Amino acid sequence: MARRYDTNDATDRVTGLREAASAVRRGELVVLPTDTVYGIGADAFSSAAVADLLDAKGRGRSMPTPVLIGSPNTLHGLVTDFSELAWELVDAFWPGALTLVAKHQPSLQWDLGDTRGTVAVRMPLHPVAIELLTEVGPMGVSSANLTGHPSPETCDAAQEMLGDSVSVYLDGGPTPGNVPSSIVDVTREVPLLLRAGAISAEELRKVVPDLEVAN
């Protein structure tokens, strides 16, 4: 039976974050608010938990799970060949709605799907998400919807779709926005905007003037 906690209530927030962290460590799934939409999350280093996440969404391995982190410093243990331009994007837009696709450390023991040696990583601008990520470390997090359905802006919408496949729901009220993060590939010499989202190409070009845009 899924448990749900109101993170706008001080007591419920403490209990909910504790229960969510425990669930993640047990390899279970949680739903959490972010600065874009609600996400369904699992321990990024538990292959079984990430597989459960994909199953809960009805999603295949060809669409790998992004990773959320609670601090830019966490990048040092996750990625390699991270350019100065990539760090400038981090400095300018994190925490926030910018996902960076980077080469992950080859030594990492994780299975996020068919990533071809890369990871899509982001630090969200949401206090509940950051607190949970700081407690448990990197999490595989995808939008908390069934594949093909709208991404949820409320905990109710997420729970209606995912039900008891999730152990703990953290209800932070409606999310601040429903526009997905922008995705930039920083594995290349010139960063490439793969998906225009909450941060426009114009904004990104203030930091990376030569930014290319995918067709």
Disulfide bonds with the S-S distance in Angstrom:
none
